[in-house]
Amino acid sequence: MNKKYIPSALILYLNYFIHGVGCSILGQAVIKEALAASWGVEVMAITAISAALGLGRLIALPFAGPLSDKLGRRISTAIGSGSYAIYLIGLALAFNAGTNGGYQIAYICAIVGGIANSFLDTGIYPAVSEIIYKAPGVATMGIKFFISVSQMLLPFVLGVTVATTATGATSYNTLFYACGIAYLVLLVLVMIFPLPDTDQKAAGKKEGLIDSLKHTHFSVESIAMILIGFTCTGTFQLWLNCAQNFAKENVGWADPSIMQTYYSAGTMLALVVTALLTRKIKDVRFILGYPVICLVTMIAVLVGKSQTLMIAGAFLIGWAGAGGLLQIATSVCNMLFPKIKGTVTALVMIASSLCNYTILTAASKMQPAQVMVMNIVLTAVGVLLGLFVNLRYTKMVEQAQADN
């Protein structure tokens, strides 16, 4: 890695450090309660705002990647940083608006936040891989690491930034404004510091997603892999956004925010341990093993209903659900479908975003215990899909080698 790019890499990673807060704040029970009180809605209705992040990703995914290739990583990252600032500062303005359209403002801002996420992904993932070109896997793993660190610290940050308004309402606007301003600073920095310039034109004109779909024959196995992108996303997103509400209402835990720290600790450890395990264990085995761990964990939490189980559950879901399972599924796709790996990867991510929108929208109209049951059912489907892929794995590898 060229030393002149070290500050640039840090700036790119810091975008995801703030993103770790941005994608988690609406899942925190205390923030959901504060926003619900301001907007005059049920606490679980805030989950629909989280779902809007997935809708924003769905809107942006078809064109964010091509724009990153055409205009460069700097422009894509800058669009993402600026859009994320709108989302976070918009949440503060929505809180201030109260029942005068605050909920609607937040929903629109969350869509912008989802769009921001897509542009950050398509700008920063390739950029850090180009900077740390000798170890692109480590480069992208660093993104997940920075997200996990910020999520682990989030419960402590909430205690520092909480405030009481003149009307006696609980507010976390300080956190929203601070993160929004941080993104504006990062936007300026990413426009100043150097980034490696990859000549996309040298590779020739690449087939777009729609054109690729027209010429693609989907096997049952490829459809199963795409659906795993849906189910594994549902597992950790439903937990991240609704488990604390379950702990409050069904376990009687007054302040379960510390669950976020255990969840993030599990994710961070998983990134290291799973990376080591994949040297000896085939990636495809994790597509079955990790969902099984999540399924058993959630059944135990639903039946046991104790703070100890909630803490253990947060750690295990962070490990097995959010510790790189979606990335492993994408990696397996690339290996098993060499002729359509770009198309299948894009569809896995679209399935992930579709899950984020549809499942969280449904959860916003349900009670926490019902959400836990829905997550168990969704994860069980993921286990069946993982079992199918593992049973067909040998034949799929033979077909992939024949295609090469």
C-alpha positions in Angstrom: 0.0 0.0 0.0 1.3 3.4 -1.0 1.8 5.4 2.3 0.3 8.5 0.8 -3.1 6.7 0.8 -3.1 5.9 4.5 -4.9 9.1 5.6 -7.4 8.5 2.7 -8.1 5.0 3.9 -8.7 6.2 7.4 -11.2 8.8 6.1 -13.0 6.1 4.2 -13.2 3.9 7.2 -14.5 6.7 9.4 -17.5 7.0 7.1 -18.4 3.5 8.2 -17.6 4.2 11.8 -20.4 6.9 11.7 -22.5 4.6 9.6 -22.4 2.1 12.5 -24.3 4.6 14.6 -26.6 5.7 11.8 -27.8 2.2 11.0 -28.3 1.3 14.7 -29.8 4.3 16.4 -33.3 3.6 15.3 -33.0 0.1 16.8 -32.2 1.5 20.3 -35.2 1.2 22.6 -34.5 4.5 24.3 -34.3 6.4 21.0 -37.4 4.7 19.7 -39.3 5.8 22.8 -38.1 9.4 22.5 -39.0 9.7 18.8 -42.4 7.9 19.3 -43.3 10.3 22.1 -42.4 13.3 20.0 -44.3 12.1 17.0 -47.3 10.6 18.8 -47.0 7.1 17.4 -46.5 3.6 18.9 -42.9 2.7 19.7 -42.9 -0.2 17.2 -44.0 2.2 14.4 -40.4 3.6 14.5 -39.3 0.3 12.9 -41.0 1.4 9.7 -38.4 4.3 9.6 -35.6 1.7 9.7 -37.4 -0.1 6.9 -37.2 3.0 4.8 -33.4 2.7 4.8 -33.9 -0.5 2.9 -36.2 1.2 0.5 -33.6 3.8 -0.2 -31.0 1.1 -0.9 -33.4 -0.6 -3.4 -33.9 2.8 -5.2 -30.2 3.4 -5.5 -28.6 0.0 -6.1 -29.4 -0.3 -9.8 -27.4 2.9 -10.6 -25.0 3.6 -7.7 -22.5 1.0 -8.9 -22.3 2.1 -12.5 -22.0 5.7 -11.4 -19.1 4.8 -9.1 -17.4 3.1 -12.0 -18.0 6.0 -14.4 -17.5 9.1 -12.1 -15.0 7.5 -9.7 -14.9 6.4 -6.0 -14.4 10.0 -4.7 -17.7 11.3 -6.2 -19.7 8.2 -5.1 -18.3 8.5 -1.5 -19.0 12.2 -1.4 -22.6 11.6 -2.5 -23.0 9.0 0.2 -21.5 11.2 2.9 -23.6 14.2 2.0 -26.8 12.1 1.8 -26.1 10.5 5.2 -25.7 14.0 6.7 -29.2 14.8 5.3 -30.6 11.7 6.9 -29.0 12.3 10.4 -29.6 16.0 10.6 -33.1 15.4 9.2 -33.9 13.1 12.1 -33.1 15.9 14.5 -35.4 18.3 12.5 -38.1 15.7 12.4 -37.9 15.3 16.2 -38.3 19.0 16.6 -41.3 19.0 14.2 -43.2 16.6 16.6 -46.7 15.7 15.5 -46.6 18.4 12.8 -45.2 16.0 10.1 -42.2 14.8 12.1 -42.8 11.1 11.3 -43.2 11.8 7.6 -40.1 13.9 7.5 -38.1 11.1 9.2 -39.4 8.5 6.7 -38.2 10.6 3.7 -34.9 11.3 5.4 -34.4 7.6 6.0 -35.0 6.9 2.3 -32.2 9.4 1.6 -30.1 7.5 4.3 -30.6 4.2 2.4 -29.5 5.9 -0.9 -26.5 7.2 1.0 -25.6 3.6 2.1 -25.6 2.4 -1.5 -23.3 5.1 -2.6 -20.9 4.6 0.3 -20.9 0.8 -0.5 -20.2 1.3 -4.2 -17.6 4.0 -3.5 -15.7 2.8 -0.4 -15.6 -1.0 -0.9 -13.7 -0.8 -4.2 -11.7 2.2 -3.0 -10.2 0.5 0.1 -9.6 -2.6 -2.1 -7.7 -0.5 -4.5 -5.7 1.2 -1.7 -4.9 -2.1 0.2 -4.6 -4.0 -3.1 -2.4 -6.8 -1.7 -5.1 -7.8 0.8 -8.5 -6.7 -0.5 -10.2 -9.2 1.8 -8.6 -7.6 4.8 -9.5 -4.2 3.4 -13.3 -4.9 3.2 -13.2 -6.7 6.6 -11.9 -3.5 8.1 -15.2 -1.8 7.0 -17.2 -4.3 9.1 -14.7 -3.8 12.0 -15.2 0.0 12.1 -19.0 -0.5 12.0 -18.8 -2.9 14.9 -16.6 -0.7 17.0 -19.0 2.2 16.8 -22.0 0.0 17.5 -20.3 -1.4 20.6 -19.7 2.2 21.9 -23.2 3.4 21.0 -24.9 2.6 24.4 -22.3 4.7 26.2 -22.6 7.5 23.7 -26.4 7.5 24.3 -25.8 8.3 28.0 -23.6 11.2 27.1 -25.8 12.8 24.5 -29.2 12.4 26.1 -30.9 15.7 27.0 -34.2 17.1 28.2 -36.0 19.8 26.2 -37.8 22.8 27.6 -41.1 20.9 27.4 -39.6 18.0 29.4 -39.2 15.6 26.5 -36.2 13.3 26.1 -34.0 14.2 23.2 -31.0 12.6 21.4 -30.7 15.5 18.9 -27.1 16.1 20.0 -26.1 12.7 18.7 -28.0 13.2 15.4 -26.4 16.7 14.8 -22.9 15.5 15.8 -23.0 12.5 13.4 -24.5 14.6 10.6 -21.8 17.3 11.0 -19.1 14.6 11.1 -20.3 13.4 7.7 -20.1 16.9 6.3 -16.5 17.1 7.5 -15.7 13.7 6.0 -17.3 14.8 2.7 -14.8 17.8 2.6 -11.9 15.5 3.5 -12.7 12.9 0.9 -12.6 15.6 -1.8 -9.2 16.8 -0.7 -7.1 13.6 0.0 -5.8 11.4 -2.8 -7.5 8.2 -4.0 -6.0 5.7 -6.4 -7.5 6.2 -9.9 -8.7 2.9 -11.4 -9.0 3.0 -15.2 -12.4 1.4 -15.6 -12.4 2.0 -19.3 -9.4 -0.2 -19.8 -11.5 -3.2 -18.9 -13.9 -2.4 -21.7 -17.6 -1.8 -21.6 -19.3 -4.0 -19.0 -22.7 -5.5 -19.4 -25.3 -3.8 -17.1 -27.5 -5.6 -14.6 -30.7 -5.6 -16.8 -28.8 -6.8 -19.9 -27.1 -9.5 -17.8 -30.5 -10.7 -16.5 -31.8 -11.1 -20.1 -29.0 -13.5 -20.9 -28.9 -15.4 -17.6 -30.3 -18.9 -16.9 -31.1 -19.3 -13.1 -30.7 -22.7 -11.6 -32.6 -23.8 -8.4 -29.3 -23.4 -6.5 -28.7 -19.9 -7.7 -32.2 -18.9 -6.6 -31.5 -20.5 -3.2 -28.4 -18.5 -2.8 -30.3 -15.3 -3.6 -33.0 -16.2 -1.1 -30.3 -16.7 1.6 -29.4 -13.0 1.1 -33.0 -12.3 2.1 -33.2 -14.6 5.1 -29.8 -13.9 6.7 -30.5 -10.2 6.5 -33.8 -10.6 8.2 -32.2 -12.6 11.0 -29.9 -9.8 12.2 -32.0 -6.8 11.1 -35.1 -8.0 13.1 -32.9 -8.7 16.1 -31.0 -5.4 15.8 -34.2 -3.3 15.5 -36.7 -5.2 17.8 -34.8 -7.3 20.4 -34.5 -4.5 22.8 -38.2 -3.9 22.7 -38.7 -7.6 23.4 -36.4 -7.3 26.4 -38.4 -4.4 27.8 -41.9 -5.7 27.2 -41.4 -9.5 27.6 -38.5 -9.8 30.0 -39.1 -6.7 32.1 -35.6 -5.2 31.5 -36.0 -1.4 32.0 -32.8 -0.4 30.0 -31.6 -3.1 27.7 -29.3 -0.8 25.7 -26.2 -2.7 26.8 -27.4 -5.5 24.5 -26.0 -3.5 21.6 -22.4 -3.7 23.1 -22.6 -7.5 23.4 -24.1 -7.8 19.9 -21.2 -5.7 18.5 -18.6 -7.6 20.5 -19.9 -10.9 19.0 -19.7 -9.4 15.5 -16.1 -8.2 16.0 -14.9 -11.5 17.3 -16.7 -13.3 14.5 -14.9 -11.3 11.9 -11.5 -12.5 13.3 -12.4 -16.1 14.2 -14.5 -16.8 11.1 -11.6 -15.5 8.9 -9.3 -18.0 10.6 -11.8 -20.9 10.4 -12.4 -20.4 6.7 -8.9 -21.5 6.1 -9.8 -25.0 7.3 -13.6 -25.1 6.9 -15.4 -24.5 3.5 -17.3 -21.2 3.4 -20.5 -23.0 2.4 -20.6 -24.8 5.8 -21.1 -21.5 7.6 -24.2 -20.8 5.4 -25.9 -23.7 7.3 -24.0 -23.7 10.7 -24.5 -20.0 11.5 -28.3 -19.9 10.8 -28.7 -23.0 13.0 -26.9 -21.2 15.9 -29.2 -18.2 15.4 -32.3 -20.3 15.3 -31.5 -22.2 18.5 -30.6 -18.9 20.2 -33.9 -17.2 19.4 -36.0 -20.1 20.4 -34.1 -20.2 23.8 -34.6 -16.4 24.2 -38.4 -16.6 23.4 -38.9 -19.5 25.8 -36.5 -18.5 28.6 -37.3 -14.8 28.8 -34.4 -13.7 31.1 -31.8 -10.9 31.0 -29.0 -13.5 30.9 -30.4 -15.1 27.8 -31.0 -11.7 26.2 -27.3 -10.9 26.7 -26.1 -14.3 25.5 -28.6 -14.0 22.6 -27.2 -10.6 21.6 -23.7 -11.9 21.5 -24.6 -15.0 19.5 -26.8 -13.2 17.0 -24.0 -10.6 16.6 -21.6 -13.5 16.0 -23.6 -15.9 13.8 -26.1 -13.5 12.3 -24.1 -10.3 11.6 -20.5 -11.5 11.7 -20.1 -11.7 8.0 -22.8 -14.3 7.0 -24.1 -12.1 4.2 -20.5 -11.5 2.9 -19.8 -15.3 3.1 -23.0 -16.0 1.1 -21.9 -13.5 -1.5 -18.4 -15.0 -1.7 -19.9 -18.5 -2.2 -22.1 -17.1 -5.0 -19.0 -15.7 -6.8 -17.3 -19.1 -6.6 -20.3 -21.2 -7.6 -21.6 -19.1 -10.4 -18.5 -17.8 -12.3 -20.5 -16.9 -15.5 -23.0 -14.8 -13.7 -21.2 -13.8 -10.5 -21.8 -10.1 -11.0 -25.5 -10.6 -11.6 -26.0 -13.0 -8.7 -24.0 -10.8 -6.3 -26.1 -7.8 -7.3 -29.3 -9.8 -6.8 -28.2 -11.1 -3.4 -27.7 -7.5 -2.2 -31.0 -6.5 -3.7 -32.7 -9.4 -1.9 -31.0 -8.2 1.3 -32.3 -4.6 0.8 -35.8 -6.0 -0.1 -35.8 -7.9 3.1 -34.7 -4.9 5.1 -37.7 -2.9 3.7 -40.5 -5.5 3.7 -39.7 -7.4 6.9 -39.1 -4.3 9.0 -42.2 -2.7 7.6 -44.2 -5.7 8.7 -42.5 -5.7 12.1 -43.5 -2.1 12.7 -47.1 -3.3 12.9 -46.4 -6.2 15.3 -45.7 -6.7 19.0 -42.1 -7.6 20.0 -43.0 -11.2 20.8 -44.6 -11.6 17.4 -41.5 -10.2 15.7 -39.4 -12.7 17.6 -41.6 -15.6 16.3 -41.4 -14.1 12.7 -37.6 -14.0 13.0 -37.6 -17.7 14.1 -39.7 -18.7 11.1 -37.5 -16.6 8.7 -34.3 -18.0 10.1 -35.7 -21.6 9.9 -36.3 -21.0 6.2 -32.7 -19.9 6.0 -31.6 -23.1 7.6 -33.5 -25.1 5.0 -32.0 -23.1 2.2 -28.5 -23.6 3.7 -29.0 -27.3 4.0 -30.1 -27.5 0.4 -27.1 -25.6 -0.9 -24.8 -27.8 1.2 -26.3 -31.0 -0.1 -25.9 -29.8 -3.6 -22.5 -28.3 -3.1 -20.4 -31.0 -4.7 -22.4 -31.0 -7.8 -22.4 -27.2 -7.9 -18.6 -27.1 -7.6 -18.3 -29.6 -10.5 -20.6 -27.4 -12.6 -18.6 -24.2 -11.7 -15.4 -25.9 -12.8 -17.0 -27.0 -16.0 -18.1 -23.5 -16.7 -14.6 -22.2 -16.3 
